[in-house]
C-alpha cells in the first residue's frame, strides 16, 4: 500500500511540474499536502530515474529536448535568485529584458513564447522576477537595464493597470518597452502593449452558460490583477444577455490555497449559489475551480449536475476529477507577439507607429459545464467540436 501511495504521489508531482514548468519544494509540499522532507525524497527518486531535474530550491520536468532544457534550468535557477542572467559571450543579437511576477502557473507559457520569438530573430532574453506579495518592479527594471538589455517586456506586479510612476521609470531608461498583459490606466497614453481580452473571455463563458439554459451565472475570483477585468466582463454579460443579477459575485482575495480562509470563501460562495438558485459559475482560477468542485463533492453535490463550472486560465483545468471547461488566454502567442513588437521597434530604421495588441481568449469545452463536447475549443464566440 505504501508503494502505491508513493507511486501516486510521484504521478501528482510530475503532473504539477508539467503544468507549471518549474516549482519550488515549499510549493509542491503545499499542493500535495505533505512535508518538504517528503517532497525532497520524492524529487531525489524522480531525478535518479531521469524524470525531473533538481534546481535551487525546487525542480522542473525533464523533456526530450536535452540541452535546450538544461539552458532553461540554468535560466530558471537564476530567476529563483531574482538576479538577471549574464549575456552569452560572442552573441551579437539584441538582448530583451523580460519582467514577470512569477515563473509558476500562468507565466511559463508566456515566457516560452517570448523566448521562441526572440530565438527566431537572433535575440536573447534575460529575465527579472518581481512578486505580487512584495513588488520589486522598478528595482528589477534597473537590473535588467544594467545587464545590457536593449529593450524591455514588462508585466508589473501592481495590478492590471501599470502605475504612472512605473511608466515614468520605464521612460527614464531611454529604452523601448512593451507592456505584457498590462496597460496604462489612461486610455490615451501612447504606450505599446500586448494583452489578452479578459473581459471578452469572460463574456464568452457567460454566454456559453446562457446558451445551455442558465439564467443565473455566479462569479468567483481570487483577487489577482485579472480579477477586475473578469468582473467587468461578467457584469457586461449579465446586463446584455438579460440574466438574473442575483447570482453571487465573490472575490476571495489571495489566501493560501486550501487554508481555512480559502475554504470559508468557497463554502460561502456555494451557500449563496444554493440560496439564489444559481446552478452555473465562472471561477478564476483553475486551482480555485478544482477546490470549489471538491467542496461541492464533500456536501454530496455534483459537478455539473448541481453546479456547472467554467474555470478561467486553463493551466491545469483538464486534470480535474471532472475535467473543467475553461477560458484559455493565448499565453504563448501573446509572448510571441509582444516580443515581435519590441524587436520590430529595435530593428526599425524609422520608428513604427505605436501599436496596442489585444488577443481574445478561447473557450475550451470539457465536461464541467454540462455540455457534450469532444475536447473542442473555440475562438471568441462559442465551441467547436
KOLDRENNU-50594 format. One record per residue (C-alpha): x, y, z; residue number from 1. Coordinates in Angstrom, 3 decimals. Layout:
+----------+----------+----------+-----+
!        u !        v !        w !  nr !
+----------+----------+----------+-----+
!        X !        Y !        Z ! NUM !
...
+----------+----------+----------+-----+
end
This chain:
+----------+----------+----------+-----+
!        u !        v !        w !  nr !
+----------+----------+----------+-----+
!    0.000 !    0.000 !    0.000 !   1 !
!    2.865 !    2.349 !    0.863 !   2 !
!    4.458 !    1.730 !   -2.567 !   3 !
!    1.163 !    2.577 !   -4.259 !   4 !
!    0.902 !    5.823 !   -2.303 !   5 !
!    4.451 !    6.775 !   -3.294 !   6 !
!    3.709 !    5.980 !   -6.943 !   7 !
!    0.552 !    8.102 !   -6.830 !   8 !
!    2.438 !   10.975 !   -5.240 !   9 !
!    5.152 !   10.757 !   -7.906 !  10 !
!    2.479 !   10.947 !  -10.603 !  11 !
!    0.950 !   14.028 !   -8.981 !  12 !
!    4.386 !   15.642 !   -8.725 !  13 !
!    5.037 !   15.058 !  -12.420 !  14 !
!    1.621 !   16.497 !  -13.322 !  15 !
!    2.275 !   19.649 !  -11.302 !  16 !
!    5.694 !   20.136 !  -12.890 !  17 !
!    4.283 !   19.527 !  -16.361 !  18 !
!    1.576 !   22.145 !  -15.748 !  19 !
!    3.872 !   24.809 !  -14.299 !  20 !
!    7.306 !   24.237 !  -15.809 !  21 !
!    9.160 !   24.614 !  -12.506 !  22 !
!    8.123 !   24.668 !   -8.853 !  23 !
!    9.842 !   25.124 !   -5.527 !  24 !
!    9.828 !   22.438 !   -2.836 !  25 !
!    7.649 !   24.504 !   -0.497 !  26 !
!    5.058 !   24.994 !   -3.269 !  27 !
!    4.980 !   21.292 !   -4.109 !  28 !
!    4.628 !   20.410 !   -0.421 !  29 !
!    1.664 !   22.781 !   -0.078 !  30 !
!   -0.037 !   21.469 !   -3.232 !  31 !
!    0.328 !   17.795 !   -2.246 !  32 !
!   -0.184 !   18.435 !    1.495 !  33 !
!    2.942 !   16.598 !    2.592 !  34 !
!    6.159 !   17.683 !    4.286 !  35 !
!    9.056 !   19.330 !    2.482 !  36 !
!   11.215 !   16.369 !    3.521 !  37 !
!    8.844 !   14.003 !    1.698 !  38 !
!    8.991 !   16.167 !   -1.426 !  39 !
!   12.818 !   16.260 !   -1.312 !  40 !
!   12.895 !   12.470 !   -1.069 !  41 !
!   10.415 !   12.081 !   -3.941 !  42 !
!   12.349 !   14.525 !   -6.137 !  43 !
!   15.598 !   12.691 !   -5.436 !  44 !
!   13.986 !    9.428 !   -6.596 !  45 !
!   12.471 !   11.050 !   -9.697 !  46 !
!   15.775 !   12.749 !  -10.510 !  47 !
!   17.579 !    9.390 !  -10.212 !  48 !
!   15.037 !    7.968 !  -12.658 !  49 !
!   15.765 !   10.817 !  -15.085 !  50 !
!   12.246 !   12.267 !  -14.880 !  51 !
!   12.983 !   15.608 !  -13.215 !  52 !
!   15.914 !   17.966 !  -12.897 !  53 !
!   16.733 !   19.425 !   -9.494 !  54 !
!   17.298 !   23.186 !   -9.362 !  55 !
!   17.991 !   25.508 !   -6.469 !  56 !
!   15.105 !   25.043 !   -4.026 !  57 !
!   12.917 !   23.020 !   -6.398 !  58 !
!   12.686 !   21.021 !   -9.592 !  59 !
!   11.460 !   21.030 !  -13.163 !  60 !
!   10.317 !   18.335 !  -15.564 !  61 !
!   12.840 !   16.687 !  -17.883 !  62 !
!   11.735 !   16.521 !  -21.514 !  63 !
!   13.351 !   15.100 !  -24.625 !  64 !
!   14.814 !   18.427 !  -25.701 !  65 !
!   18.045 !   17.784 !  -23.797 !  66 !
!   20.448 !   20.706 !  -23.948 !  67 !
!   17.630 !   23.195 !  -24.531 !  68 !
!   16.112 !   22.120 !  -21.213 !  69 !
!   19.431 !   22.403 !  -19.416 !  70 !
!   19.659 !   26.007 !  -20.582 !  71 !
!   16.147 !   26.548 !  -19.247 !  72 !
!   17.156 !   25.036 !  -15.902 !  73 !
!   20.028 !   27.497 !  -15.601 !  74 !
!   17.713 !   30.368 !  -16.555 !  75 !
!   15.084 !   29.334 !  -14.013 !  76 !
!   17.646 !   28.942 !  -11.260 !  77 !
!   18.832 !   32.483 !  -11.898 !  78 !
!   15.297 !   33.864 !  -11.720 !  79 !
!   14.717 !   31.964 !   -8.488 !  80 !
!   17.559 !   34.051 !   -7.050 !  81 !
!   15.961 !   37.184 !   -8.574 !  82 !
!   19.116 !   38.080 !  -10.489 !  83 !
!   19.347 !   38.505 !  -14.262 !  84 !
!   21.458 !   36.033 !  -16.270 !  85 !
!   24.667 !   37.191 !  -17.902 !  86 !
!   24.727 !   37.704 !  -21.670 !  87 !
!   26.113 !   34.894 !  -23.798 !  88 !
!   29.682 !   35.704 !  -24.924 !  89 !
!   30.102 !   36.180 !  -28.638 !  90 !
!   26.378 !   36.538 !  -29.381 !  91 !
!   25.742 !   39.792 !  -31.240 !  92 !
!   21.937 !   39.671 !  -31.158 !  93 !
!   19.981 !   42.204 !  -29.080 !  94 !
!   19.094 !   41.306 !  -25.515 !  95 !
!   15.459 !   41.612 !  -24.418 !  96 !
!   14.792 !   42.238 !  -20.745 !  97 !
!   11.648 !   40.422 !  -19.546 !  98 !
!    9.991 !   41.250 !  -16.212 !  99 !
!    7.335 !   38.829 !  -14.882 ! 100 !
!    5.660 !   38.453 !  -11.465 ! 101 !
!    6.202 !   34.684 !  -11.301 ! 102 !
!    7.709 !   31.693 !  -13.086 ! 103 !
!    4.891 !   29.486 !  -11.818 ! 104 !
!    1.397 !   28.900 !  -13.147 ! 105 !
!    0.345 !   31.452 !  -15.800 ! 106 !
!    3.726 !   32.767 !  -16.937 ! 107 !
!    5.844 !   29.795 !  -18.162 ! 108 !
!    3.882 !   29.653 !  -21.435 ! 109 !
!    4.189 !   33.409 !  -21.932 ! 110 !
!    7.940 !   33.224 !  -21.285 ! 111 !
!    8.225 !   30.340 !  -23.753 ! 112 !
!    6.541 !   32.483 !  -26.393 ! 113 !
!    8.946 !   35.364 !  -25.783 ! 114 !
!   11.977 !   33.088 !  -25.936 ! 115 !
!   10.793 !   31.380 !  -29.115 ! 116 !
!   10.169 !   34.656 !  -30.955 ! 117 !
!   13.483 !   36.055 !  -29.754 ! 118 !
!   15.436 !   32.973 !  -30.843 ! 119 !
!   13.929 !   33.074 !  -34.343 ! 120 !
!   15.238 !   36.603 !  -34.775 ! 121 !
!   18.662 !   36.095 !  -33.207 ! 122 !
!   17.850 !   37.823 !  -29.916 ! 123 !
!   18.444 !   36.738 !  -26.335 ! 124 !
!   16.221 !   37.036 !  -23.271 ! 125 !
!   17.183 !   37.906 !  -19.710 ! 126 !
!   14.516 !   37.508 !  -17.025 ! 127 !
!   13.853 !   39.619 !  -13.944 ! 128 !
!   11.400 !   38.397 !  -11.313 ! 129 !
!    9.107 !   40.571 !   -9.233 ! 130 !
!    6.401 !   39.228 !   -6.870 ! 131 !
!    2.786 !   40.028 !   -6.089 ! 132 !
!    3.464 !   39.946 !   -2.344 ! 133 !
!    6.401 !   42.368 !   -2.486 ! 134 !
!    6.546 !   44.111 !   -5.886 ! 135 !
!   10.083 !   44.996 !   -6.985 ! 136 !
!    9.168 !   46.304 !  -10.401 ! 137 !
!   11.406 !   49.367 !  -10.634 ! 138 !
!   14.354 !   47.654 !   -8.942 ! 139 !
!   14.178 !   44.734 !  -11.353 ! 140 !
!   13.820 !   47.093 !  -14.321 ! 141 !
!   17.019 !   48.844 !  -13.226 ! 142 !
!   18.808 !   45.489 !  -13.007 ! 143 !
!   17.607 !   44.477 !  -16.468 ! 144 !
!   18.917 !   47.748 !  -17.884 ! 145 !
!   22.237 !   47.246 !  -16.087 ! 146 !
!   22.509 !   43.742 !  -17.574 ! 147 !
!   22.613 !   45.267 !  -21.065 ! 148 !
!   19.026 !   44.865 !  -22.225 ! 149 !
!   18.288 !   46.751 !  -25.458 ! 150 !
!   14.522 !   46.794 !  -24.837 ! 151 !
!   12.063 !   45.724 !  -22.149 ! 152 !
!    8.975 !   43.496 !  -21.958 ! 153 !
!    7.202 !   44.294 !  -18.707 ! 154 !
!    4.470 !   42.584 !  -16.681 ! 155 !
!    4.188 !   44.558 !  -13.463 ! 156 !
!    3.041 !   43.016 !  -10.169 ! 157 !
!    0.982 !   46.028 !   -9.115 ! 158 !
!   -2.294 !   45.335 !  -10.892 ! 159 !
!   -3.531 !   45.243 !  -14.465 ! 160 !
!   -3.046 !   48.980 !  -14.944 ! 161 !
!    0.648 !   49.790 !  -14.762 ! 162 !
!    1.180 !   52.637 !  -12.258 ! 163 !
!    2.143 !   56.041 !  -13.663 ! 164 !
!    5.330 !   56.011 !  -11.580 ! 165 !
!    6.428 !   52.735 !  -13.163 ! 166 !
!    5.714 !   54.120 !  -16.644 ! 167 !
!    7.827 !   57.175 !  -15.774 ! 168 !
!   10.612 !   54.858 !  -14.628 ! 169 !
!   10.422 !   52.889 !  -17.875 ! 170 !
!   10.633 !   56.051 !  -19.962 ! 171 !
!   13.570 !   57.251 !  -17.873 ! 172 !
!   15.594 !   54.209 !  -19.005 ! 173 !
!   15.568 !   55.555 !  -22.559 ! 174 !
!   14.840 !   52.036 !  -23.854 ! 175 !
!   11.850 !   50.936 !  -25.932 ! 176 !
!    9.385 !   48.853 !  -23.924 ! 177 !
!    6.178 !   46.860 !  -24.350 ! 178 !
!    3.737 !   46.129 !  -21.526 ! 179 !
!    2.594 !   42.479 !  -21.469 ! 180 !
!   -0.831 !   41.560 !  -20.015 ! 181 !
!   -0.870 !   45.123 !  -18.699 ! 182 !
!   -1.917 !   48.540 !  -19.998 ! 183 !
!   -1.798 !   52.154 !  -18.808 ! 184 !
!   -4.805 !   53.403 !  -16.871 ! 185 !
!   -5.003 !   56.373 !  -19.257 ! 186 !
!   -6.552 !   55.011 !  -22.452 ! 187 !
!   -4.861 !   57.792 !  -24.442 ! 188 !
!   -1.354 !   57.020 !  -23.193 ! 189 !
!    0.930 !   56.465 !  -26.244 ! 190 !
!    2.316 !   53.222 !  -24.887 ! 191 !
!    2.758 !   49.876 !  -26.645 ! 192 !
!    1.188 !   46.827 !  -25.029 ! 193 !
!    0.054 !   43.287 !  -25.801 ! 194 !
!   -2.681 !   41.780 !  -23.661 ! 195 !
!   -5.463 !   39.200 !  -23.508 ! 196 !
!   -9.025 !   40.499 !  -23.672 ! 197 !
!  -10.147 !   39.063 !  -20.333 ! 198 !
!  -13.473 !   40.903 !  -20.495 ! 199 !
!  -14.255 !   39.200 !  -23.805 ! 200 !
!  -13.082 !   35.839 !  -22.464 ! 201 !
!  -15.444 !   36.204 !  -19.516 ! 202 !
!  -18.322 !   37.297 !  -21.752 ! 203 !
!  -17.821 !   34.203 !  -23.912 ! 204 !
!  -18.002 !   31.911 !  -20.866 ! 205 !
!  -21.195 !   33.526 !  -19.541 ! 206 !
!  -22.776 !   33.448 !  -22.996 ! 207 !
!  -21.952 !   29.729 !  -23.209 ! 208 !
!  -23.772 !   29.123 !  -19.937 ! 209 !
!  -26.758 !   31.157 !  -21.176 ! 210 !
!  -26.879 !   29.057 !  -24.338 ! 211 !
!  -27.070 !   25.959 !  -22.111 ! 212 !
!  -30.195 !   27.394 !  -20.452 ! 213 !
!  -28.789 !   29.026 !  -17.313 ! 214 !
!  -30.465 !   32.295 !  -16.322 ! 215 !
!  -28.110 !   32.906 !  -13.381 ! 216 !
!  -24.311 !   32.707 !  -13.616 ! 217 !
!  -22.243 !   33.272 !  -10.484 ! 218 !
!  -18.654 !   34.502 !  -10.397 ! 219 !
!  -15.783 !   33.645 !   -8.059 ! 220 !
!  -12.443 !   35.432 !   -8.494 ! 221 !
!   -9.242 !   35.299 !   -6.478 ! 222 !
!   -8.007 !   38.865 !   -6.140 ! 223 !
!   -5.452 !   38.643 !   -8.977 ! 224 !
!   -4.639 !   41.564 !  -11.318 ! 225 !
!   -7.036 !   39.957 !  -13.809 ! 226 !
!   -9.954 !   39.835 !  -11.352 ! 227 !
!  -11.231 !   43.352 !  -12.082 ! 228 !
!  -11.436 !   42.727 !  -15.826 ! 229 !
!  -13.232 !   39.433 !  -15.264 ! 230 !
!  -15.762 !   41.152 !  -13.024 ! 231 !
!  -16.344 !   43.807 !  -15.694 ! 232 !
!  -16.866 !   41.153 !  -18.373 ! 233 !
!  -19.265 !   39.228 !  -16.138 ! 234 !
!  -21.322 !   42.324 !  -15.329 ! 235 !
!  -21.497 !   43.281 !  -19.020 ! 236 !
!  -22.630 !   39.786 !  -19.985 ! 237 !
!  -25.309 !   39.671 !  -17.283 ! 238 !
!  -26.685 !   43.011 !  -18.491 ! 239 !
!  -26.590 !   42.406 !  -22.228 ! 240 !
!  -27.824 !   38.795 !  -22.056 ! 241 !
!  -30.657 !   39.693 !  -19.685 ! 242 !
!  -29.566 !   37.296 !  -16.941 ! 243 !
!  -30.730 !   37.414 !  -13.333 ! 244 !
!  -28.339 !   39.724 !  -11.419 ! 245 !
!  -28.998 !   37.947 !   -8.088 ! 246 !
!  -26.313 !   35.341 !   -8.832 ! 247 !
!  -23.438 !   35.727 !   -6.331 ! 248 !
!  -20.225 !   37.554 !   -7.219 ! 249 !
!  -17.387 !   36.850 !   -4.760 ! 250 !
!  -13.757 !   37.961 !   -4.646 ! 251 !
!  -11.994 !   35.584 !   -2.291 ! 252 !
!   -8.770 !   37.597 !   -2.281 ! 253 !
!   -5.499 !   35.683 !   -2.333 ! 254 !
!   -5.478 !   33.364 !    0.706 ! 255 !
!   -3.197 !   30.333 !    0.843 ! 256 !
!   -4.710 !   27.505 !   -1.190 ! 257 !
!   -6.866 !   25.129 !    0.926 ! 258 !
!   -6.326 !   27.310 !    4.006 ! 259 !
!   -9.198 !   27.830 !    6.438 ! 260 !
!   -9.761 !   31.282 !    4.956 ! 261 !
!   -9.923 !   29.924 !    1.398 ! 262 !
!  -12.315 !   27.157 !    2.424 ! 263 !
!  -14.554 !   29.722 !    4.106 ! 264 !
!  -14.790 !   31.665 !    0.844 ! 265 !
!  -15.553 !   28.529 !   -1.202 ! 266 !
!  -18.256 !   27.335 !    1.199 ! 267 !
!  -19.784 !   30.793 !    1.409 ! 268 !
!  -19.967 !   31.016 !   -2.369 ! 269 !
!  -21.616 !   27.588 !   -2.607 ! 270 !
!  -24.185 !   28.559 !    0.026 ! 271 !
!  -25.032 !   31.755 !   -1.850 ! 272 !
!  -25.394 !   29.822 !   -5.123 ! 273 !
!  -27.787 !   27.386 !   -3.438 ! 274 !
!  -29.757 !   30.201 !   -1.809 ! 275 !
!  -30.246 !   32.087 !   -5.093 ! 276 !
!  -30.907 !   29.068 !   -7.293 ! 277 !
!  -27.652 !   29.664 !   -9.191 ! 278 !
!  -26.521 !   26.478 !  -10.936 ! 279 !
!  -23.631 !   27.786 !  -13.047 ! 280 !
!  -20.469 !   29.665 !  -12.120 ! 281 !
!  -17.296 !   31.027 !  -13.675 ! 282 !
!  -14.294 !   30.550 !  -11.374 ! 283 !
!  -10.896 !   32.223 !  -11.570 ! 284 !
!   -8.539 !   30.361 !  -11.353 ! 285 !
!   -8.204 !   26.638 !  -12.210 ! 286 !
!   -6.954 !   25.924 !   -8.692 ! 287 !
!   -9.969 !   27.659 !   -7.192 ! 288 !
!  -12.351 !   25.824 !   -9.517 ! 289 !
!  -10.821 !   22.463 !   -8.572 ! 290 !
!  -11.086 !   23.241 !   -4.862 ! 291 !
!  -14.636 !   24.528 !   -5.277 ! 292 !
!  -15.610 !   21.280 !   -7.014 ! 293 !
!  -14.061 !   19.342 !   -4.133 ! 294 !
!  -16.073 !   21.340 !   -1.578 ! 295 !
!  -19.209 !   20.594 !   -3.592 ! 296 !
!  -18.435 !   16.872 !   -3.535 ! 297 !
!  -17.957 !   16.934 !    0.243 ! 298 !
!  -21.522 !   18.292 !    0.507 ! 299 !
!  -22.855 !   15.464 !   -1.645 ! 300 !
!  -23.283 !   17.801 !   -4.621 ! 301 !
!  -22.044 !   17.091 !   -8.135 ! 302 !
!  -20.448 !   18.983 !  -10.996 ! 303 !
!  -22.090 !   19.808 !  -13.393 ! 304 !
!  -25.463 !   18.467 !  -12.168 ! 305 !
!  -25.798 !   20.691 !   -9.108 ! 306 !
!  -23.361 !   23.453 !  -10.076 ! 307 !
!  -21.875 !   23.682 !  -13.565 ! 308 !
!  -18.388 !   25.240 !  -13.633 ! 309 !
!  -16.127 !   27.028 !  -16.083 ! 310 !
!  -12.581 !   27.788 !  -14.942 ! 311 !
!  -10.506 !   30.749 !  -16.062 ! 312 !
!   -6.858 !   30.242 !  -17.152 ! 313 !
!   -6.777 !   26.623 !  -18.457 ! 314 !
!   -3.457 !   25.730 !  -16.869 ! 315 !
!   -4.488 !   22.507 !  -15.079 ! 316 !
!   -8.237 !   22.511 !  -15.790 ! 317 !
!   -8.082 !   19.293 !  -17.817 ! 318 !
!   -6.579 !   17.432 !  -14.821 ! 319 !
!   -9.607 !   17.955 !  -12.551 ! 320 !
!  -11.649 !   14.933 !  -11.480 ! 321 !
!  -14.420 !   16.271 !  -13.708 ! 322 !
!  -12.393 !   17.926 !  -16.497 ! 323 !
!  -13.092 !   21.625 !  -16.376 ! 324 !
!  -14.375 !   23.667 !  -19.268 ! 325 !
!  -12.054 !   26.675 !  -19.266 ! 326 !
!  -11.344 !   30.082 !  -20.724 ! 327 !
!   -7.830 !   29.867 !  -22.163 ! 328 !
!   -5.952 !   33.142 !  -22.686 ! 329 !
!   -3.448 !   32.813 !  -25.589 ! 330 !
!   -0.420 !   32.980 !  -23.284 ! 331 !
!    2.294 !   31.628 !  -25.573 ! 332 !
!    1.073 !   33.547 !  -28.619 ! 333 !
!    0.887 !   36.680 !  -26.502 ! 334 !
!    4.541 !   36.281 !  -25.514 ! 335 !
!    5.482 !   35.801 !  -29.155 ! 336 !
!    3.563 !   38.850 !  -30.335 ! 337 !
!    4.923 !   41.074 !  -27.550 ! 338 !
!    8.492 !   40.100 !  -28.403 ! 339 !
!    7.816 !   40.760 !  -32.077 ! 340 !
!    6.505 !   44.254 !  -31.280 ! 341 !
!    9.677 !   45.064 !  -29.367 ! 342 !
!   12.032 !   43.535 !  -31.941 ! 343 !
!   10.284 !   45.394 !  -34.764 ! 344 !
!   10.946 !   48.650 !  -32.948 ! 345 !
!   14.561 !   47.740 !  -32.195 ! 346 !
!   15.269 !   46.865 !  -35.835 ! 347 !
!   13.282 !   49.676 !  -37.478 ! 348 !
!   15.115 !   52.381 !  -39.431 ! 349 !
!   12.234 !   54.756 !  -38.721 ! 350 !
!   10.183 !   54.349 !  -35.517 ! 351 !
!    6.929 !   52.481 !  -36.296 ! 352 !
!    3.514 !   53.694 !  -35.157 ! 353 !
!    2.612 !   52.856 !  -31.558 ! 354 !
!    0.828 !   49.502 !  -31.565 ! 355 !
!   -1.590 !   48.153 !  -28.957 ! 356 !
!   -2.440 !   44.482 !  -29.416 ! 357 !
!   -5.415 !   42.706 !  -27.823 ! 358 !
!   -5.926 !   38.937 !  -28.296 ! 359 !
!   -9.151 !   37.116 !  -27.456 ! 360 !
!   -9.075 !   34.008 !  -25.241 ! 361 !
!  -10.605 !   30.723 !  -26.391 ! 362 !
!  -13.289 !   28.672 !  -24.645 ! 363 !
!  -12.196 !   25.047 !  -24.265 ! 364 !
!  -15.275 !   22.909 !  -23.647 ! 365 !
!  -14.982 !   19.847 !  -21.401 ! 366 !
!  -17.352 !   18.088 !  -19.001 ! 367 !
!  -17.797 !   20.514 !  -16.097 ! 368 !
!  -20.199 !   22.909 !  -17.831 ! 369 !
!  -22.688 !   20.181 !  -18.726 ! 370 !
!  -22.212 !   20.464 !  -22.481 ! 371 !
!  -21.282 !   17.458 !  -24.584 ! 372 !
!  -18.127 !   18.404 !  -26.495 ! 373 !
!  -15.371 !   16.119 !  -27.670 ! 374 !
!  -12.485 !   18.118 !  -26.258 ! 375 !
!  -13.068 !   21.030 !  -28.577 ! 376 !
!  -12.062 !   24.646 !  -28.349 ! 377 !
!  -13.497 !   27.783 !  -29.824 ! 378 !
!  -12.344 !   31.296 !  -30.514 ! 379 !
!  -14.403 !   34.107 !  -29.047 ! 380 !
!  -17.947 !   33.145 !  -29.806 ! 381 !
!  -18.559 !   29.554 !  -28.834 ! 382 !
!  -17.458 !   25.945 !  -29.033 ! 383 !
!  -16.274 !   23.831 !  -31.915 ! 384 !
!  -16.344 !   20.034 !  -31.740 ! 385 !
+----------+----------+----------+-----+
end
